[in-house]
Amino acid sequence: MPSDERSNVVRKKHSMILEDRKTLTFTGIKDVSGLEDQKVELSTELGELTIKGNGLHINGFSSDTGELELEGEIDSLVYSESRKPEGGFFSKLFR
């Protein structure tokens, strides 16, 4: 995408509030990619976000506003770059 087209893309602000390592409130969430008791994976406006802990559960999520509330014992938050799907095993094998 040319640089002038990227400047026209409107991003929602991404923020988070962590309270007592037990409650996380987010804005700018695009999608919930994975949900387990000890790990939650989110797609944000700034990349992929992995939250690790114990007893993690989502209290509410609005895909319209991008707001999400998460509760549990929160141990870590790690961002990584957004990755585009590159195909399956065979597409990598025959490159």
Jmol script that loads the backbone (N, CA, C; Angstrom):
load data "model"
ATOM      1  N   MET A   1       0.841  -1.170   0.000  1.00  0.00           N
ATOM      2  CA  MET A   1       0.000   0.000   0.000  1.00  0.00           C
ATOM      3  C   MET A   1       0.889   1.237   0.000  1.00  0.00           C
ATOM      4  N   PRO A   2       0.691   2.175  -0.926  1.00  0.00           N
ATOM      5  CA  PRO A   2       1.486   3.396  -0.952  1.00  0.00           C
ATOM      6  C   PRO A   2       1.321   4.184   0.347  1.00  0.00           C
ATOM      7  N   SER A   3       2.339   4.974   0.671  1.00  0.00           N
ATOM      8  CA  SER A   3       2.339   5.693   1.944  1.00  0.00           C
ATOM      9  C   SER A   3       1.171   6.670   2.065  1.00  0.00           C
ATOM     10  N   ASP A   4       0.718   7.284   0.945  1.00  0.00           N
ATOM     11  CA  ASP A   4      -0.394   8.232   1.045  1.00  0.00           C
ATOM     12  C   ASP A   4      -1.704   7.529   1.380  1.00  0.00           C
ATOM     13  N   GLU A   5      -1.871   6.265   0.992  1.00  0.00           N
ATOM     14  CA  GLU A   5      -3.069   5.512   1.342  1.00  0.00           C
ATOM     15  C   GLU A   5      -3.055   5.138   2.813  1.00  0.00           C
ATOM     16  N   ARG A   6      -1.897   4.826   3.367  1.00  0.00           N
ATOM     17  CA  ARG A   6      -1.791   4.464   4.780  1.00  0.00           C
ATOM     18  C   ARG A   6      -2.160   5.636   5.678  1.00  0.00           C
ATOM     19  N   SER A   7      -1.867   6.849   5.258  1.00  0.00           N
ATOM     20  CA  SER A   7      -2.165   8.014   6.081  1.00  0.00           C
ATOM     21  C   SER A   7      -3.664   8.248   6.199  1.00  0.00           C
ATOM     22  N   ASN A   8      -4.463   7.687   5.279  1.00  0.00           N
ATOM     23  CA  ASN A   8      -5.914   7.850   5.332  1.00  0.00           C
ATOM     24  C   ASN A   8      -6.594   6.817   6.227  1.00  0.00           C
ATOM     25  N   VAL A   9      -5.848   5.811   6.702  1.00  0.00           N
ATOM     26  CA  VAL A   9      -6.413   4.785   7.558  1.00  0.00           C
ATOM     27  C   VAL A   9      -6.604   5.366   8.953  1.00  0.00           C
ATOM     28  N   VAL A  10      -7.824   5.217   9.490  1.00  0.00           N
ATOM     29  CA  VAL A  10      -8.125   5.743  10.817  1.00  0.00           C
ATOM     30  C   VAL A  10      -8.005   4.611  11.823  1.00  0.00           C
ATOM     31  N   ARG A  11      -7.156   4.801  12.824  1.00  0.00           N
ATOM     32  CA  ARG A  11      -6.975   3.808  13.879  1.00  0.00           C
ATOM     33  C   ARG A  11      -7.718   4.245  15.126  1.00  0.00           C
ATOM     34  N   LYS A  12      -8.283   3.259  15.807  1.00  0.00           N
ATOM     35  CA  LYS A  12      -8.846   3.529  17.119  1.00  0.00           C
ATOM     36  C   LYS A  12      -7.689   3.573  18.101  1.00  0.00           C
ATOM     37  N   LYS A  13      -7.800   4.396  19.116  1.00  0.00           N
ATOM     38  CA  LYS A  13      -6.749   4.452  20.129  1.00  0.00           C
ATOM     39  C   LYS A  13      -6.727   3.149  20.903  1.00  0.00           C
ATOM     40  N   HIS A  14      -5.512   2.721  21.236  1.00  0.00           N
ATOM     41  CA  HIS A  14      -5.336   1.501  22.018  1.00  0.00           C
ATOM     42  C   HIS A  14      -4.794   1.890  23.388  1.00  0.00           C
ATOM     43  N   SER A  15      -5.497   1.483  24.431  1.00  0.00           N
ATOM     44  CA  SER A  15      -5.034   1.762  25.782  1.00  0.00           C
ATOM     45  C   SER A  15      -5.441   0.610  26.688  1.00  0.00           C
ATOM     46  N   MET A  16      -4.818   0.568  27.866  1.00  0.00           N
ATOM     47  CA  MET A  16      -5.186  -0.440  28.848  1.00  0.00           C
ATOM     48  C   MET A  16      -5.027   0.137  30.244  1.00  0.00           C
ATOM     49  N   ILE A  17      -5.873  -0.353  31.127  1.00  0.00           N
ATOM     50  CA  ILE A  17      -5.798   0.009  32.539  1.00  0.00           C
ATOM     51  C   ILE A  17      -5.727  -1.295  33.319  1.00  0.00           C
ATOM     52  N   LEU A  18      -4.666  -1.445  34.102  1.00  0.00           N
ATOM     53  CA  LEU A  18      -4.466  -2.624  34.930  1.00  0.00           C
ATOM     54  C   LEU A  18      -4.696  -2.228  36.381  1.00  0.00           C
ATOM     55  N   GLU A  19      -5.623  -2.927  37.032  1.00  0.00           N
ATOM     56  CA  GLU A  19      -5.932  -2.643  38.430  1.00  0.00           C
ATOM     57  C   GLU A  19      -5.575  -3.842  39.288  1.00  0.00           C
ATOM     58  N   ASP A  20      -4.618  -3.646  40.199  1.00  0.00           N
ATOM     59  CA  ASP A  20      -4.212  -4.662  41.177  1.00  0.00           C
ATOM     60  C   ASP A  20      -3.826  -6.006  40.550  1.00  0.00           C
ATOM     61  N   ARG A  21      -3.337  -5.996  39.316  1.00  0.00           N
ATOM     62  CA  ARG A  21      -2.968  -7.217  38.579  1.00  0.00           C
ATOM     63  C   ARG A  21      -4.104  -8.224  38.524  1.00  0.00           C
ATOM     64  N   LYS A  22      -5.346  -7.742  38.624  1.00  0.00           N
ATOM     65  CA  LYS A  22      -6.501  -8.636  38.603  1.00  0.00           C
ATOM     66  C   LYS A  22      -7.532  -8.252  37.536  1.00  0.00           C
ATOM     67  N   THR A  23      -7.587  -6.994  37.174  1.00  0.00           N
ATOM     68  CA  THR A  23      -8.565  -6.534  36.187  1.00  0.00           C
ATOM     69  C   THR A  23      -7.863  -5.689  35.135  1.00  0.00           C
ATOM     70  N   LEU A  24      -8.089  -6.032  33.864  1.00  0.00           N
ATOM     71  CA  LEU A  24      -7.547  -5.267  32.741  1.00  0.00           C
ATOM     72  C   LEU A  24      -8.702  -4.745  31.909  1.00  0.00           C
ATOM     73  N   THR A  25      -8.673  -3.461  31.594  1.00  0.00           N
ATOM     74  CA  THR A  25      -9.662  -2.853  30.721  1.00  0.00           C
ATOM     75  C   THR A  25      -8.920  -2.304  29.507  1.00  0.00           C
ATOM     76  N   PHE A  26      -9.380  -2.680  28.315  1.00  0.00           N
ATOM     77  CA  PHE A  26      -8.711  -2.311  27.064  1.00  0.00           C
ATOM     78  C   PHE A  26      -9.629  -1.488  26.168  1.00  0.00           C
ATOM     79  N   THR A  27      -9.001  -0.674  25.312  1.00  0.00           N
ATOM     80  CA  THR A  27      -9.657  -0.089  24.145  1.00  0.00           C
ATOM     81  C   THR A  27      -8.778  -0.415  22.946  1.00  0.00           C
ATOM     82  N   GLY A  28      -9.337  -0.344  21.754  1.00  0.00           N
ATOM     83  CA  GLY A  28      -8.569  -0.594  20.534  1.00  0.00           C
ATOM     84  C   GLY A  28      -8.339  -2.069  20.253  1.00  0.00           C
ATOM     85  N   ILE A  29      -9.232  -2.932  20.736  1.00  0.00           N
ATOM     86  CA  ILE A  29      -9.119  -4.366  20.472  1.00  0.00           C
ATOM     87  C   ILE A  29      -9.912  -4.690  19.209  1.00  0.00           C
ATOM     88  N   LYS A  30      -9.268  -5.385  18.282  1.00  0.00           N
ATOM     89  CA  LYS A  30      -9.933  -5.781  17.039  1.00  0.00           C
ATOM     90  C   LYS A  30     -10.644  -7.126  17.184  1.00  0.00           C
ATOM     91  N   ASP A  31      -9.959  -8.098  17.843  1.00  0.00           N
ATOM     92  CA  ASP A  31     -10.486  -9.455  17.882  1.00  0.00           C
ATOM     93  C   ASP A  31      -9.836 -10.230  19.027  1.00  0.00           C
ATOM     94  N   VAL A  32     -10.550 -11.243  19.519  1.00  0.00           N
ATOM     95  CA  VAL A  32      -9.991 -12.184  20.483  1.00  0.00           C
ATOM     96  C   VAL A  32      -9.539 -13.394  19.679  1.00  0.00           C
ATOM     97  N   SER A  33      -8.221 -13.607  19.599  1.00  0.00           N
ATOM     98  CA  SER A  33      -7.657 -14.681  18.779  1.00  0.00           C
ATOM     99  C   SER A  33      -7.633 -16.018  19.493  1.00  0.00           C
ATOM    100  N   GLY A  34      -7.496 -15.989  20.817  1.00  0.00           N
ATOM    101  CA  GLY A  34      -7.435 -17.223  21.593  1.00  0.00           C
ATOM    102  C   GLY A  34      -7.801 -16.954  23.038  1.00  0.00           C
ATOM    103  N   LEU A  35      -8.460 -17.930  23.663  1.00  0.00           N
ATOM    104  CA  LEU A  35      -8.885 -17.774  25.045  1.00  0.00           C
ATOM    105  C   LEU A  35      -8.728 -19.093  25.771  1.00  0.00           C
ATOM    106  N   GLU A  36      -7.870 -19.097  26.773  1.00  0.00           N
ATOM    107  CA  GLU A  36      -7.663 -20.250  27.641  1.00  0.00           C
ATOM    108  C   GLU A  36      -7.621 -19.739  29.071  1.00  0.00           C
ATOM    109  N   ASP A  37      -7.631 -20.661  30.021  1.00  0.00           N
ATOM    110  CA  ASP A  37      -7.588 -20.295  31.432  1.00  0.00           C
ATOM    111  C   ASP A  37      -6.297 -19.578  31.804  1.00  0.00           C
ATOM    112  N   GLN A  38      -5.190 -19.903  31.112  1.00  0.00           N
ATOM    113  CA  GLN A  38      -3.893 -19.324  31.449  1.00  0.00           C
ATOM    114  C   GLN A  38      -3.321 -18.410  30.370  1.00  0.00           C
ATOM    115  N   LYS A  39      -4.044 -18.222  29.253  1.00  0.00           N
ATOM    116  CA  LYS A  39      -3.525 -17.375  28.181  1.00  0.00           C
ATOM    117  C   LYS A  39      -4.679 -16.809  27.351  1.00  0.00           C
ATOM    118  N   VAL A  40      -4.596 -15.503  27.062  1.00  0.00           N
ATOM    119  CA  VAL A  40      -5.554 -14.833  26.187  1.00  0.00           C
ATOM    120  C   VAL A  40      -4.754 -14.128  25.102  1.00  0.00           C
ATOM    121  N   GLU A  41      -5.162 -14.316  23.847  1.00  0.00           N
ATOM    122  CA  GLU A  41      -4.485 -13.673  22.721  1.00  0.00           C
ATOM    123  C   GLU A  41      -5.456 -12.707  22.057  1.00  0.00           C
ATOM    124  N   LEU A  42      -4.998 -11.457  21.895  1.00  0.00           N
ATOM    125  CA  LEU A  42      -5.824 -10.405  21.331  1.00  0.00           C
ATOM    126  C   LEU A  42      -5.156  -9.780  20.119  1.00  0.00           C
ATOM    127  N   SER A  43      -5.960  -9.361  19.159  1.00  0.00           N
ATOM    128  CA  SER A  43      -5.475  -8.550  18.036  1.00  0.00           C
ATOM    129  C   SER A  43      -5.813  -7.105  18.377  1.00  0.00           C
ATOM    130  N   THR A  44      -4.782  -6.256  18.418  1.00  0.00           N
ATOM    131  CA  THR A  44      -4.989  -4.852  18.757  1.00  0.00           C
ATOM    132  C   THR A  44      -4.634  -3.980  17.564  1.00  0.00           C
ATOM    133  N   GLU A  45      -4.854  -2.710  17.706  1.00  0.00           N
ATOM    134  CA  GLU A  45      -4.484  -1.750  16.666  1.00  0.00           C
ATOM    135  C   GLU A  45      -2.969  -1.676  16.489  1.00  0.00           C
ATOM    136  N   LEU A  46      -2.199  -2.136  17.495  1.00  0.00           N
ATOM    137  CA  LEU A  46      -0.744  -2.029  17.445  1.00  0.00           C
ATOM    138  C   LEU A  46      -0.033  -3.368  17.355  1.00  0.00           C
ATOM    139  N   GLY A  47      -0.747  -4.443  17.071  1.00  0.00           N
ATOM    140  CA  GLY A  47      -0.142  -5.761  16.948  1.00  0.00           C
ATOM    141  C   GLY A  47      -0.853  -6.781  17.819  1.00  0.00           C
ATOM    142  N   GLU A  48      -0.268  -7.959  17.880  1.00  0.00           N
ATOM    143  CA  GLU A  48      -0.837  -9.043  18.682  1.00  0.00           C
ATOM    144  C   GLU A  48      -0.407  -8.875  20.140  1.00  0.00           C
ATOM    145  N   LEU A  49      -1.327  -9.158  21.061  1.00  0.00           N
ATOM    146  CA  LEU A  49      -1.056  -9.033  22.487  1.00  0.00           C
ATOM    147  C   LEU A  49      -1.399 -10.351  23.162  1.00  0.00           C
ATOM    148  N   THR A  50      -0.437 -10.914  23.903  1.00  0.00           N
ATOM    149  CA  THR A  50      -0.655 -12.150  24.653  1.00  0.00           C
ATOM    150  C   THR A  50      -0.601 -11.832  26.132  1.00  0.00           C
ATOM    151  N   ILE A  51      -1.648 -12.232  26.849  1.00  0.00           N
ATOM    152  CA  ILE A  51      -1.739 -12.038  28.289  1.00  0.00           C
ATOM    153  C   ILE A  51      -1.663 -13.408  28.930  1.00  0.00           C
ATOM    154  N   LYS A  52      -0.763 -13.575  29.912  1.00  0.00           N
ATOM    155  CA  LYS A  52      -0.633 -14.854  30.602  1.00  0.00           C
ATOM    156  C   LYS A  52      -0.929 -14.663  32.074  1.00  0.00           C
ATOM    157  N   GLY A  53      -1.473 -15.715  32.687  1.00  0.00           N
ATOM    158  CA  GLY A  53      -1.802 -15.676  34.098  1.00  0.00           C
ATOM    159  C   GLY A  53      -2.571 -16.919  34.485  1.00  0.00           C
ATOM    160  N   ASN A  54      -3.438 -16.793  35.483  1.00  0.00           N
ATOM    161  CA  ASN A  54      -4.267 -17.908  35.958  1.00  0.00           C
ATOM    162  C   ASN A  54      -5.704 -17.440  36.130  1.00  0.00           C
ATOM    163  N   GLY A  55      -6.636 -18.327  35.805  1.00  0.00           N
ATOM    164  CA  GLY A  55      -8.049 -18.020  35.967  1.00  0.00           C
ATOM    165  C   GLY A  55      -8.518 -16.852  35.120  1.00  0.00           C
ATOM    166  N   LEU A  56      -7.933 -16.693  33.937  1.00  0.00           N
ATOM    167  CA  LEU A  56      -8.283 -15.569  33.065  1.00  0.00           C
ATOM    168  C   LEU A  56      -9.644 -15.803  32.411  1.00  0.00           C
ATOM    169  N   HIS A  57     -10.472 -14.762  32.426  1.00  0.00           N
ATOM    170  CA  HIS A  57     -11.755 -14.828  31.725  1.00  0.00           C
ATOM    171  C   HIS A  57     -12.166 -13.416  31.304  1.00  0.00           C
ATOM    172  N   ILE A  58     -12.912 -13.363  30.226  1.00  0.00           N
ATOM    173  CA  ILE A  58     -13.370 -12.091  29.669  1.00  0.00           C
ATOM    174  C   ILE A  58     -14.752 -11.785  30.233  1.00  0.00           C
ATOM    175  N   ASN A  59     -14.876 -10.609  30.846  1.00  0.00           N
ATOM    176  CA  ASN A  59     -16.174 -10.179  31.386  1.00  0.00           C
ATOM    177  C   ASN A  59     -17.044  -9.526  30.330  1.00  0.00           C
ATOM    178  N   GLY A  60     -16.421  -8.885  29.356  1.00  0.00           N
ATOM    179  CA  GLY A  60     -17.188  -8.235  28.303  1.00  0.00           C
ATOM    180  C   GLY A  60     -16.293  -7.819  27.154  1.00  0.00           C
ATOM    181  N   PHE A  61     -16.843  -7.884  25.938  1.00  0.00           N
ATOM    182  CA  PHE A  61     -16.120  -7.461  24.745  1.00  0.00           C
ATOM    183  C   PHE A  61     -17.113  -6.899  23.745  1.00  0.00           C
ATOM    184  N   SER A  62     -16.811  -5.730  23.216  1.00  0.00           N
ATOM    185  CA  SER A  62     -17.621  -5.112  22.175  1.00  0.00           C
ATOM    186  C   SER A  62     -16.754  -4.933  20.938  1.00  0.00           C
ATOM    187  N   SER A  63     -17.066  -5.669  19.885  1.00  0.00           N
ATOM    188  CA  SER A  63     -16.299  -5.526  18.642  1.00  0.00           C
ATOM    189  C   SER A  63     -16.593  -4.180  17.969  1.00  0.00           C
ATOM    190  N   ASP A  64     -17.743  -3.587  18.272  1.00  0.00           N
ATOM    191  CA  ASP A  64     -18.083  -2.285  17.698  1.00  0.00           C
ATOM    192  C   ASP A  64     -17.194  -1.170  18.250  1.00  0.00           C
ATOM    193  N   THR A  65     -16.998  -1.156  19.571  1.00  0.00           N
ATOM    194  CA  THR A  65     -16.206  -0.099  20.197  1.00  0.00           C
ATOM    195  C   THR A  65     -14.754  -0.499  20.430  1.00  0.00           C
ATOM    196  N   GLY A  66     -14.458  -1.817  20.398  1.00  0.00           N
ATOM    197  CA  GLY A  66     -13.104  -2.294  20.648  1.00  0.00           C
ATOM    198  C   GLY A  66     -12.751  -2.362  22.119  1.00  0.00           C
ATOM    199  N   GLU A  67     -13.762  -2.293  22.992  1.00  0.00           N
ATOM    200  CA  GLU A  67     -13.524  -2.337  24.435  1.00  0.00           C
ATOM    201  C   GLU A  67     -13.631  -3.763  24.948  1.00  0.00           C
ATOM    202  N   LEU A  68     -12.732  -4.112  25.884  1.00  0.00           N
ATOM    203  CA  LEU A  68     -12.704  -5.449  26.447  1.00  0.00           C
ATOM    204  C   LEU A  68     -12.317  -5.361  27.917  1.00  0.00           C
ATOM    205  N   GLU A  69     -12.952  -6.196  28.755  1.00  0.00           N
ATOM    206  CA  GLU A  69     -12.582  -6.286  30.166  1.00  0.00           C
ATOM    207  C   GLU A  69     -12.214  -7.720  30.484  1.00  0.00           C
ATOM    208  N   LEU A  70     -11.061  -7.887  31.123  1.00  0.00           N
ATOM    209  CA  LEU A  70     -10.500  -9.195  31.433  1.00  0.00           C
ATOM    210  C   LEU A  70     -10.213  -9.265  32.929  1.00  0.00           C
ATOM    211  N   GLU A  71     -10.511 -10.418  33.542  1.00  0.00           N
ATOM    212  CA  GLU A  71     -10.214 -10.613  34.955  1.00  0.00           C
ATOM    213  C   GLU A  71      -9.441 -11.896  35.165  1.00  0.00           C
ATOM    214  N   GLY A  72      -8.693 -11.956  36.242  1.00  0.00           N
ATOM    215  CA  GLY A  72      -7.915 -13.117  36.630  1.00  0.00           C
ATOM    216  C   GLY A  72      -6.605 -12.673  37.245  1.00  0.00           C
ATOM    217  N   GLU A  73      -5.738 -13.613  37.519  1.00  0.00           N
ATOM    218  CA  GLU A  73      -4.410 -13.308  38.055  1.00  0.00           C
ATOM    219  C   GLU A  73      -3.480 -13.075  36.869  1.00  0.00           C
ATOM    220  N   ILE A  74      -3.082 -11.830  36.647  1.00  0.00           N
ATOM    221  CA  ILE A  74      -2.330 -11.447  35.453  1.00  0.00           C
ATOM    222  C   ILE A  74      -0.837 -11.447  35.759  1.00  0.00           C
ATOM    223  N   ASP A  75      -0.086 -12.253  34.992  1.00  0.00           N
ATOM    224  CA  ASP A  75       1.356 -12.375  35.191  1.00  0.00           C
ATOM    225  C   ASP A  75       2.167 -11.608  34.154  1.00  0.00           C
ATOM    226  N   SER A  76       1.714 -11.590  32.890  1.00  0.00           N
ATOM    227  CA  SER A  76       2.509 -10.909  31.863  1.00  0.00           C
ATOM    228  C   SER A  76       1.640 -10.453  30.703  1.00  0.00           C
ATOM    229  N   LEU A  77       2.142  -9.409  30.023  1.00  0.00           N
ATOM    230  CA  LEU A  77       1.546  -8.873  28.797  1.00  0.00           C
ATOM    231  C   LEU A  77       2.680  -8.735  27.793  1.00  0.00           C
ATOM    232  N   VAL A  78       2.532  -9.352  26.613  1.00  0.00           N
ATOM    233  CA  VAL A  78       3.598  -9.320  25.612  1.00  0.00           C
ATOM    234  C   VAL A  78       3.001  -8.962  24.251  1.00  0.00           C
ATOM    235  N   TYR A  79       3.588  -7.931  23.622  1.00  0.00           N
ATOM    236  CA  TYR A  79       3.191  -7.542  22.267  1.00  0.00           C
ATOM    237  C   TYR A  79       4.104  -8.197  21.247  1.00  0.00           C
ATOM    238  N   SER A  80       3.536  -8.514  20.087  1.00  0.00           N
ATOM    239  CA  SER A  80       4.314  -8.958  18.937  1.00  0.00           C
ATOM    240  C   SER A  80       3.692  -8.331  17.700  1.00  0.00           C
ATOM    241  N   GLU A  81       4.457  -8.324  16.626  1.00  0.00           N
ATOM    242  CA  GLU A  81       3.967  -7.726  15.380  1.00  0.00           C
ATOM    243  C   GLU A  81       2.794  -8.524  14.834  1.00  0.00           C
ATOM    244  N   SER A  82       1.890  -7.840  14.152  1.00  0.00           N
ATOM    245  CA  SER A  82       0.793  -8.529  13.472  1.00  0.00           C
ATOM    246  C   SER A  82       1.373  -9.373  12.364  1.00  0.00           C
ATOM    247  N   ARG A  83       0.896 -10.585  12.261  1.00  0.00           N
ATOM    248  CA  ARG A  83       1.392 -11.491  11.220  1.00  0.00           C
ATOM    249  C   ARG A  83       0.272 -11.799  10.247  1.00  0.00           C
ATOM    250  N   LYS A  84       0.620 -11.760   8.960  1.00  0.00           N
ATOM    251  CA  LYS A  84      -0.331 -12.160   7.942  1.00  0.00           C
ATOM    252  C   LYS A  84      -0.213 -13.664   7.743  1.00  0.00           C
ATOM    253  N   PRO A  85      -1.322 -14.366   7.539  1.00  0.00           N
ATOM    254  CA  PRO A  85      -1.238 -15.803   7.290  1.00  0.00           C
ATOM    255  C   PRO A  85      -0.382 -16.081   6.062  1.00  0.00           C
ATOM    256  N   GLU A  86       0.531 -17.031   6.177  1.00  0.00           N
ATOM    257  CA  GLU A  86       1.448 -17.334   5.077  1.00  0.00           C
ATOM    258  C   GLU A  86       1.140 -18.657   4.402  1.00  0.00           C
ATOM    259  N   GLY A  87       0.014 -19.237   4.665  1.00  0.00           N
ATOM    260  CA  GLY A  87      -0.295 -20.528   4.073  1.00  0.00           C
ATOM    261  C   GLY A  87       0.044 -21.652   5.015  1.00  0.00           C
ATOM    262  N   GLY A  88      -0.191 -22.862   4.569  1.00  0.00           N
ATOM    263  CA  GLY A  88       0.023 -24.026   5.411  1.00  0.00           C
ATOM    264  C   GLY A  88       1.414 -24.613   5.297  1.00  0.00           C
ATOM    265  N   PHE A  89       1.540 -25.794   5.820  1.00  0.00           N
ATOM    266  CA  PHE A  89       2.804 -26.517   5.844  1.00  0.00           C
ATOM    267  C   PHE A  89       3.384 -26.722   4.452  1.00  0.00           C
ATOM    268  N   PHE A  90       2.559 -27.135   3.488  1.00  0.00           N
ATOM    269  CA  PHE A  90       3.048 -27.447   2.147  1.00  0.00           C
ATOM    270  C   PHE A  90       3.503 -26.200   1.401  1.00  0.00           C
ATOM    271  N   SER A  91       2.861 -25.060   1.619  1.00  0.00           N
ATOM    272  CA  SER A  91       3.299 -23.840   0.942  1.00  0.00           C
ATOM    273  C   SER A  91       4.691 -23.420   1.417  1.00  0.00           C
ATOM    274  N   LYS A  92       5.007 -23.673   2.687  1.00  0.00           N
ATOM    275  CA  LYS A  92       6.345 -23.374   3.204  1.00  0.00           C
ATOM    276  C   LYS A  92       7.366 -24.386   2.706  1.00  0.00           C
ATOM    277  N   LEU A  93       6.936 -25.637   2.583  1.00  0.00           N
ATOM    278  CA  LEU A  93       7.812 -26.713   2.159  1.00  0.00           C
ATOM    279  C   LEU A  93       8.266 -26.525   0.711  1.00  0.00           C
ATOM    280  N   PHE A  94       7.386 -26.041  -0.172  1.00  0.00           N
ATOM    281  CA  PHE A  94       7.683 -25.957  -1.592  1.00  0.00           C
ATOM    282  C   PHE A  94       8.045 -24.562  -2.065  1.00  0.00           C
ATOM    283  N   ARG A  95       8.598 -23.740  -1.220  1.00  0.00           N
ATOM    284  CA  ARG A  95       9.030 -22.388  -1.626  1.00  0.00           C
ATOM    285  C   ARG A  95      10.327 -22.451  -2.358  1.00  0.00           C
TER     286      ARG A  95
END
end "model"
wireframe off; spacefill off
backbone 0.3
color backbone group
